[in-house]
Amino acid sequence: MGKTLVIGAGGVSSAAVHKMAMNSDIFTEITLASRRKFKCDDIAAAVKSRTGVDIRTAQVDAMDVAAVVALIRETGAELLVNLALPYQDLKLMDACLEAGINYLDTANYEPEDEAKFEYHWQWAYQDRFKAAGLTAILGSGFDPGVTSVFATWLRKHKLATIRQIDVLDANGGDNGQAFATNFNPEINLREVLAEVRHWENGAWHPSPAMTHKVEYDFPGVGPKNMYLMYHEELESMSTHFPEIERARFWMTFGDAYIMHAKVLQNVGMTGIAPVMHDGHEIIPIKFLTTLLPDPSDLGALTKGKACIGDIATGQAKDGSGEKTYYIYNICDHEECYAEVGSQAVSYTTGVPAMIGAAQVLKGNWSKPGVWNMEQLDPDDFMDMLNTQGLPWQVHELDGPVEF
């Protein structure tokens, strides 16, 4: 159906490109590009071995708009799938506008020199994409991404309104490492250690990181401590579902992870401001990223399951009063590795990126402008989750959450 250019060569990209190759009727030509071409070549070789599909590779600096535009034109790509770092979102959106192709990413823009991720920078592109007749899809990962589509599906099929919503992300995987992050360490630690915010009664309510803990018994995973965090889908869902009174995001962490993260923060290793070391300027968190295990190497080591979903309460569409639903996916790390060579955290982001890209290429999501996932029709996306390795379940609960 279409030619696709994928930017980025990490674990998420590997999972996404594998799944694109497994859907070659939709993704007729795939080019994978990154600043480090050897990483692209490694992924392409793995894809060829598993699927028999050839992936073209290229070297490009995602921050160089002219170079990205030239690569778009050379490949004839109709869609750019941005699986690079969040700092690069705006440059890649600029390249898409100049080259005249559609855009999709999995995480919202974050300035490299400030730990603050918000959508307003990308929402400001709405008029430019609309005027160009192009589509930009923001946040087509799992969270954000699937969690927003889950909410939209509930609002379309089960609930007339959503009064409150909790997004719950539990990773029950064990990779045997003393300390490792499941995706890019720099992005992971900036996100985890950021000030917490949740939406309630029309305002943001801040609190310090890692201070609000609740134990929850997750399907397929079991009891885990989950911590209140800020996550970007809270901003987009509270904007696009204005009836929401409260929106919160929770993620599980083990005690060892919390201890390591706090120590690293306390000694300055998570800092994003440059410091001098032996006459050289370094950024502590980037140096730390070099020292920590590469998340893309953890697939073979990781065992256990992940469970991610939404608990939403609102008025039932059938007029039967207020109801609460829990909609979620359970994903097995070892099964993901057997299929595409990635652990479940990469898989649960990479597969939705592929499905979102498929929606664009199939013409299901083609309205010009800049859109978050909850603004789009959910049905074909939800069907593809079931057929592409992320089957979901929905259950009615006895009432709203009590935590």
Buried (B, 14 or more C-beta within 10 A) or exposed (E): BBBBBBBBBBBBBBBBBBBBBBBBEBBEBBBBBBBEBEBBBBBBEBBEEBBEBEBBBBBBBBBBBEBBBBBBEEBEBBBBBBBBBBBBBBBBBBBBBBBEBBBBBBBBBBBBEEBEBBBEBBBEBBEBBBEBEBBBBBBBBBBBBBBBBBBBBBBEEBBEBBBBBBBBBBBBBEBEEEBBBBBBBBBBBBBBBBEBBBBBEEEEEEEEBBEBBBEBEBBBBEEBBBBBBBBBBBBBBBBBBEEBBBBBBBBBBEEEBBEBBBEBBEEEBBBBEEEEEEEEEEBBBBEBBEEBBBBBEBBEBBBBBBBBBBBBBBBBBEEEEEBBBBBBBBBBBBEBBEBBBBBBBBBBBBBBBBBBBBBBBBEBBEEBBBBBBBBBBBEBBBEBBEEBBBEBEBEEEEEBBEB
